Amino acid sequence: MLKQRRSGILLHPTSLAGPQHTGSLGQEARDFIDFLISAGQTVWQILPLNPTGYGNCPYSCFSAFAGNPLLISLADLARTDDLNPDDLPEPATTTSHCDFGSAFTSQIPLLRKAWTNFRHHTNSDRRQRYNDFCHTQNSWLDDYSLFEVIRAEQEYRGWQDWPQALRSRDEKALENCRVDRADEISWHKYLQFVFFEQWFSLKDYARQQDVLIFGDLPIFVAENSADVWANPDLFHLDEQQRPTLVAGVPPDYFSATGQRWGNPLYHWDQARAQDFSWWMQRFEWNFALFDLLRVDHFRGFVASWAIPAQDQTAVNGHWLDTPGRELFDLLAQRYSELPIIAEDLGIITADVEKLRDDFCFPGMKILQFAFDSGADNPYLPHNHIPNSVIYTGTHDNNTTLGWWNRLDDRVKIRAKEYLRCSDKEMAWTLVETALASVSRLAIIPLQDMLGLDEDARMNTPGTATGNWSWRYQSGDLSTPLRDRLLKTTHLYGRDLCITT
């Protein structure tokens, strides 16, 4: 699937420097695409775009289909006359971190005002586009909008704690809510219309300059989500609609008790009985949103570690087979090419590798994993294959400088011998190593381009707070950085998109 040598940058839109309390899909995103092009980069990788819950984690969201309203550009709403330019707030004080709380309190009232203006003043063509969006996306939009309205009325409690009629989706109770709260439901639909209006405009802007958008699809969904509430039969739930089996990974070298993630496991027999319709809709939507798609925890499409929900650790879990091959066969019948990259990190078994290779999905190579064992380490550059994606590190890793500073002396010596380098500019040494790899796609987190230490880390797995908020500052995308990246990219033939 990866036919050309390309390179790009990993940066979530919330991390863009701009006038709002987090980055947005507005001018700052278009400016970043311009920087990519000027630096010879043709791929922008992002994290999931869905509406986040506690901790602002983009891998635990209220919907697997909806977009995060906090990413909506207020300035772009003024360009469509949904807001008056005088309504726009003063630019937020530029910091190195997002302020999600201030984003919510300052932007939500303005988004309500935009909805009012849209209803009363928008031209008929755009109103028709809104109606068309609501119609074409009704398979998820109706349930998500209703879910958000009920969630607010229930003081943001999890849906299993709602009154029985709402929890069990009694049709009369839901219809009463649709009638009584029709305007509020329409507002949530408007937020999604505007989000995706801005997103597809941004994607078109990228396409015009040959920049591919590389998205991310988490395999699991959050328990407190519209997806589980609207499709309870697709998950292992009890009579009270609480999970009986949850996801995680088994005990290993890094953790004697494994990891208990807590996402409800899929009831794959039910999915099969429905011809995988929910999954097919999910992939179809993601293929429309992105040019490339990273499938997180790919090994879960062969088997998932099923943990009894009442357990607090992953020790007593067991492997539960997954009909991933059947799902990918259906997708392959529908699409001539599946633009999927398999997140195949961790302990991967032969059957997982076979599923990946049978569909020719590229896997991932992480240079930070390369130096803690011998010459057969699969992450060492001489073991890479062209059909793969090479990273210095991912959003779950420390920055390269942070990793290097914490590395023990034994591994440091091995890394310096292999890379033939000193301690100086270790982050950029790994950047160059990634760009030189035979892997057809090289992706570098912006933090490593900037040579930042662990204070710029995006996420520390296993911690619930203090993540996902790093943000670069105005001026970081400097001319010297652009020139250095362009020169290195050209040196290794990634700016020319050479077919191999």
C-alpha positions, 0 to 999 in steps of 0.5 A: 500500500505504501508505494512511495518514499514519504515522510511527515510529522506526528502532531495532534491538532490540539497541539497547534499554536493559535488564538484559542485555548487549544489548537483548532482546524482553522488558519493555524492548521492550514499554516502547519500544512504550509510548513510541511510542504516548505520542509519537504513533508507530505504526511500529517499524522494525527490522533483520534478527532473524537470528543474526549471525556475525563482526562482529555484522552483522544482514545477514550471518547463519547463517540467513535464517529463524532468530532471534538467541538473544541477543535472548531475554529471560531475565526472560521465561523466568522468567515461563514457568518455564523459569528460576527467578527466582533464576537471573537474573544481576545487571543488566548495567552500563548503557553506550551500547554492546552487549557481544555477547561478554559476552551470549554467555558469560553467556546461553548457559549459562542458555539451556541450563539453561532447556532442561533445565527445559523438558524436565522441568517444562513443562506439556503445553500448552506442550510441544505448542506446541513440538512444533507449532512444530518441525513447522510450521517444519521446512522450515528448522528441521531444517537450521538446527539440524543446521547449528549442531550440526555447526558447533560440533563442527567448531570453528566452521569454515565449512561448506566446510571440514567433512569431505566427507560433512558438507559434501556432505550425505551422508544417512548421515552426517547421519542419524548426526549426528541420532541421536548429537546428538539432544539438542543439535539439540533444544536449538537447536530450543528456542532458536528456539521460545522466540525466536519465542514471545517475538517473536510475543507482542511483535508481538501487544502492538504490534498491540493498540496499533496499532503496526506492526512494520517488518522487513527482508529482505536480498536476499542470504544469507551464504556460511557459512549453513544456507541455502547449505549446505542448498540449494547448487543455488540458488547459483553454486557450484563442485565444491568448493561454493565460490562462483563468482560473488559479489555487490557493486556496480560502480565508481562516483563513490564507489569506483573499484573498486566494492564486493565484498560476497562473498555467493554469487549465486543460481542463478535458473534453479534457483530458477525450476525449483523454482517459487521455493519457497525464496523463497516460503517466505522471504517467507511467513515474513517476512510472518508476522513483520512488518506491513511489510517492507523489501526490501534492495537491491531493484535485485537483483531486476532484475539483480545485479552478478556478480563472479568469486569469485576477484577481490578487487574488483568491477571485472570484474563484469557484470550478471546478469539476475534474474527478480524479476518472475516471483517477485513475480507469484507472490507477488501471486497468493498474497497480496491485498496485498504489504506490501513497501517497496523499498530503491531507493537508489543508481543505479537504472535505469528497469527497476528503477523500473518493477518497483517501480511496477508492483507499487506498492511504496513507495520510500525518500527520504533527506534526507541525500542531498537537498542535494548537487545542484540542485532536481531532486534526487529526495530534496528534499521538493518532489519526494517522492510520497505512496507513499514512505517518508521518512527523515532517514538509515538505519542505514548513514548517519551520524547527522544531527548527525554528517552535518551536522558533516562536511558541506562549506560549499557543501552546508551553505549550500544546505541552510540556504537550502532548510530556512530554518534555522540550524545550531542543532538541525539534527538536529531540523530534519531530523526536522521536515522528514521529518514534514512531507513528503507521504510517507505514512510517515516513519521517524526513527532514534532517534539523530536524535530524541536529537540524537546525533553520529557516536559513535552511528552504527549502521554504517559500510559497508565496515568490518568491526568497530565497528558495530551496537553502539550502545545508548540509555541509561535515561532517554533516552526522556524526557518532554520528548522524548515531548511534543515528538515528539507535538506535531510528529507531531500538527502534521503529521497523522501521529498521526491516521492520516488516509486520503489 
